Amino acid sequence: MKAAVIESVGRAVVAEVPDPTPGPREVVVEVAACGLCGTDLHILQGEFAPKLPIVPGHEFAGEVVGVGTQVTELSLGDQVAVDPSLYCYECRFCRTGHNNLCERWAAIGVTTAGGAAQYAVAPVANCVKLPEHIRTQDAALVEPLSCAVRGYDVLNSRLGAHVLIYGSGTMGLMMLELAKRTGAASVDVVDINPQRLETAARLGVSATATGADELDRPQGWDLVVDATGNAAAIQDGLERVAKAGTFLQFGVADYSTRVTIDPYRIYNQEITITGSMAVLHSFERAAELFATGVLDPDIFISDRLPLDQYPQALDQFASGIGRKIVVVP
């Protein structure tokens, strides 16, 4: 079969690889679409993936075309979205319900072959059957949405909160949509990319700006979300949190990224700084939200490129052009 392969640091190609074979409790999925994510860029840069080469792609959905000998939950022809998370269920963190912090954390498309291919293998337990009205090519959005749902679990936001989001790429826009639906009094978005700000405005925000100084909230925001991973944005966002407010590090920063905090202010104003890592008990809820139309795929997906153009798709994603880019085998 044909698949994208990150062969070595900085090098991605499209090549022929062996067809996958399911284990007893696995299924083979014919991939309808696979989304690109910042994690894929980190893998390309030599981070995250324990070894290369690897077939990337942890955001994918498709049709079940093969089932293992012990699979009874799904049938050939079922349309599914795939949770890429692979946990050991044995370590301290798994045993205490923090599976996303698993000491042996692994993921389809990161540590094992993923969905940037014609076919992919997944445990049946990781597959969520999709209702018939969903276009399977759009359901690659379920995985990033599940990360956003996890982010809102961490925030424990209250009704009437004033929210500031840094970044209006895919994840920032998803956090925007969830903020609107969790009773925010206002949602403001900051980004230096005017095209992305236009999309945020199209989805409906209280205000957009290229810098928080342009926004009229001198007392700060109850919830500040960084969806960029950019040091300058994170540093600025930390200064914008209101008293008793919360800062969520949601964007994936490079390992070397550093910012400065003010410990006295954190103490004196009871500011919470927290993070959200990937997916935790949120994939099924994201699939259900997606089925209700919480996202408009035609707005969120800006580019649908053939799998043969995976290296070019990575380049486009790295340049910040467009929103969600998916490859279609």
Summary of the structure (lengths in Angstrom):
residues: 329
radius of gyration: 19.7
end to end distance: 10.2
largest distance: 61.6
contacts: 1146
relative contact order: 0.16
helix: 31%
strand: 29%
